[in-house]
Amino acid sequence: MNKYKKDWKSKMGFCFGILLPFIGILFVASTLRAPLTALGPVLTEISKSLNLSNGEAGLLTTIPLMAFAFLSIFVGQLSRKLSIEKFLLFSIVLLIVGLYIRVMGTVFTLFLGSAILGIAICIGNVLVPGYIKQTFPNKSGMVIGFYSVSMNLTAALASGFSIAIGKLSGLGWKGSLGVWIWIAVFSFLIWLPIVLKRTESIGKTEIVKSNVNIFKSPLAWQISIFMGLQSLMYYSLVTWLPMLLQDFGMIKEESGWVLSFMQMAMLPLTFLGPIIASKLSSQKSLVFIVAAGMFISVLLIVFFQLQYIYIAVILFGISSGLSFSLSMMFFVLRTADSHTATKISGMAQSVGYLLAAFGPPIFGKLYEYGNTWNLSLYFLLIIVVILFIVGLKAARNRLID
């Protein structure tokens, strides 16, 4: 009987201490990008339906990014008073509400839902890296790899199937964006038992307090700026690439699949990147790969438009996947404990996404100003150069102190 009880406790400990948290991380990851990447392919349809200008349409992506920017720094502090599991469960409920409001069909609800969505995603963005460092301290690189793959795979599927889902549902863009409510509901069902069955040894966040003032750390600023610039590149193209390709002569359905293809190309290095980075004392070589791939991919679009578009999006996808996973690993590799990791995650999300938030509207406004996409693409080339310089500094083998 005692042996049976021990076996049962062992199985329950594995279930609620490892298996469910791991699955929960994957489900949360699946809701952190897909609701935003599903927007790009149907942005033209939304603009026509609700009579939005390019600048206003760009704000649909910018609003969540602004939520990341202004609220992320507070999430880490609040997580010390409320367990991470409960906080994540709250964010999922908020996500469901935001997704529903966003597809109610008016300009007001579209923007309100986007704002609520941004708050919900912000919480997950900040908490998950610190939660991984705490729950899987010896496997952080691998778990972050799975986390990144889940995030980017669902983001790719969201882009590729967005238009098709709208047609199949008969609801147009509302169906394309509304389907993600169900994924959020499944995520809620995974996290609910984790919260209900949480014990002191499994779920409660016991993080040693850190006296590190990250805002006075040059390394923390370098990580934050690198995070922001790679996000600016990603969200600018996710928002505008389908419309850009359609202007170049590509049919709407194919433009959505090109965006999906780009995000599929991200997957190998979103998984392998953290593992490789964790084995290197300095990640400068990875920063070089990121910058070179992004620069060449944008040049291919500038000079050849659709001729080499699949090569361009593969290069950008590889580079973007590596840059994202590298940003996540900087939170782990450049900190001594999980509390500092959560703090730098919050700072990087705030400062980084504040930079990223300017990307989509500037990209759209430059197009309106010059009536050509080249000005917008030149803007991205300048960003890549800055990203390369800052990334080399962030990649040095040091800890935030």
Order of alpha helices (4+ residues) and beta strands (2+ residues): alpha-alpha-alpha-alpha-alpha-alpha-alpha-alpha-alpha-alpha-alpha-alpha-alpha-alpha-alpha-alpha-alpha
